[in-house]
Amino acid sequence: AHTAELTWVQKVYMVFSEPSYSRLAKVTSIVVLITILASTLAFLLATHKTFQQMEPCATEVGVTVSSCPEPKPHSYLGFIEMVSICLFTLEYLARVMTAHSVTNFASATTQPFHFLPDVVTAAEKPWMQT
């Protein structure tokens, strides 16, 4: 049996959607996962005093809180966040621009909600009985 060859658009879609499709898809999936973890960790670390830059006035005696600016996270945490946002944007654009190449994309995206008609019907039954 002859299987149809995927177009380059379908291949790009598969790389971002199915980690078992190829070695590149597996690496892409791992990079996205690491980026999610790094972004989350950077966000959390930015809230801790150890990873914040204090203004000199924060250590002076007699300075009121309103006269000294809030501490800011170290610049490398902002860099991690910027790189993460860029990678997430590229991934999102790749998925959106190639989603049309998969014929059952619309049904695949609604599949997780296939149970909703049953829930609505079950919820209506007690109210419909007379």
C-alpha positions as semicolon CSV with decimal commas, in nm:
position;residue;x (nm);y (nm);z (nm)
1;A;0,000;0,000;0,000
2;H;0,128;0,345;-0,093
3;T;0,101;0,612;0,174
4;A;0,063;0,976;0,081
5;E;0,370;1,194;0,132
6;L;0,317;1,483;0,373
7;T;0,361;1,837;0,247
8;W;0,620;2,060;0,418
9;V;0,338;2,247;0,594
10;Q;0,199;1,922;0,732
11;K;0,549;1,819;0,841
12;V;0,593;2,146;1,031
13;Y;0,256;2,090;1,196
14;M;0,358;1,736;1,296
15;V;0,690;1,858;1,440
16;F;0,506;2,093;1,677
17;S;0,211;1,864;1,751
18;E;0,341;1,508;1,770
19;P;0,670;1,444;1,957
20;S;0,686;1,085;1,829
21;Y;0,679;1,204;1,465
22;S;1,058;1,250;1,438
23;R;1,374;1,324;1,630
24;L;1,328;1,696;1,555
25;A;0,973;1,680;1,694
26;K;1,104;1,518;2,013
27;V;1,375;1,784;2,053
28;T;1,120;2,060;1,984
29;S;0,888;1,919;2,247
30;I;1,170;1,902;2,503
31;V;1,282;2,259;2,424
32;V;0,926;2,387;2,470
33;L;0,893;2,201;2,800
34;I;1,226;2,335;2,928
35;T;1,122;2,685;2,820
36;I;0,796;2,654;3,014
37;L;0,987;2,541;3,323
38;A;1,251;2,816;3,290
39;S;0,987;3,084;3,241
40;T;0,791;2,966;3,543
41;L;1,104;2,943;3,758
42;A;1,220;3,291;3,651
43;F;0,878;3,431;3,737
44;L;0,885;3,273;4,082
45;L;1,246;3,370;4,155
46;A;1,174;3,732;4,061
47;T;0,949;3,757;4,367
48;H;1,223;3,657;4,613
49;K;1,450;3,918;4,776
50;T;1,764;3,726;4,683
51;F;1,691;3,776;4,313
52;Q;1,597;4,144;4,336
53;Q;1,808;4,457;4,306
54;M;1,755;4,692;4,597
55;E;1,788;5,064;4,553
56;P;2,058;5,222;4,774
57;C;1,789;5,410;4,966
58;A;1,639;5,079;5,082
59;T;1,933;5,025;5,316
60;E;1,946;5,378;5,454
61;V;1,808;5,441;5,800
62;G;1,514;5,678;5,822
63;V;1,395;5,639;5,461
64;T;1,021;5,590;5,431
65;V;0,882;5,320;5,207
66;S;0,710;5,573;4,981
67;S;1,034;5,762;4,908
68;C;1,226;5,451;4,793
69;P;1,128;5,264;4,475
70;E;1,028;4,898;4,485
71;P;1,309;4,646;4,434
72;K;1,338;4,516;4,077
73;P;1,421;4,162;3,964
74;H;1,773;4,109;3,828
75;S;1,800;4,177;3,456
76;Y;1,886;3,816;3,367
77;L;1,539;3,708;3,488
78;G;1,385;3,957;3,246
79;F;1,608;3,820;2,971
80;I;1,486;3,465;3,041
81;E;1,128;3,590;3,023
82;M;1,191;3,774;2,694
83;V;1,351;3,467;2,532
84;S;1,063;3,251;2,659
85;I;0,803;3,485;2,512
86;C;0,985;3,487;2,177
87;L;0,998;3,105;2,167
88;F;0,633;3,074;2,271
89;T;0,534;3,323;2,002
90;L;0,726;3,133;1,734
91;E;0,569;2,805;1,842
92;Y;0,222;2,959;1,844
93;L;0,267;3,113;1,500
94;A;0,398;2,783;1,359
95;R;0,096;2,599;1,496
96;V;-0,159;2,856;1,377
97;M;-0,005;2,889;1,032
98;T;0,006;2,513;0,973
99;A;-0,313;2,399;1,146
100;H;-0,514;2,430;0,825
101;S;-0,299;2,157;0,668
102;V;-0,456;1,889;0,883
103;T;-0,799;1,796;0,752
104;N;-0,944;1,684;1,084
105;F;-0,804;1,977;1,285
106;A;-1,148;2,121;1,364
107;S;-1,279;1,792;1,494
108;A;-0,957;1,728;1,687
109;T;-0,983;2,059;1,870
110;T;-1,344;2,002;1,975
111;Q;-1,298;1,636;2,064
112;P;-1,219;1,704;2,433
113;F;-1,564;1,862;2,466
114;H;-1,759;1,576;2,308
115;F;-1,930;1,509;2,641
116;L;-2,092;1,855;2,671
117;P;-2,420;1,766;2,492
118;D;-2,467;1,476;2,734
119;V;-2,402;1,703;3,034
120;V;-2,653;1,961;2,910
121;T;-2,913;1,690;2,846
122;A;-2,858;1,539;3,191
123;A;-2,883;1,882;3,352
124;E;-3,210;1,959;3,172
125;K;-3,387;1,632;3,261
126;P;-3,482;1,718;3,623
127;W;-3,618;2,055;3,513
128;M;-3,811;1,917;3,214
129;Q;-4,014;1,663;3,410
130;T;-4,367;1,771;3,492
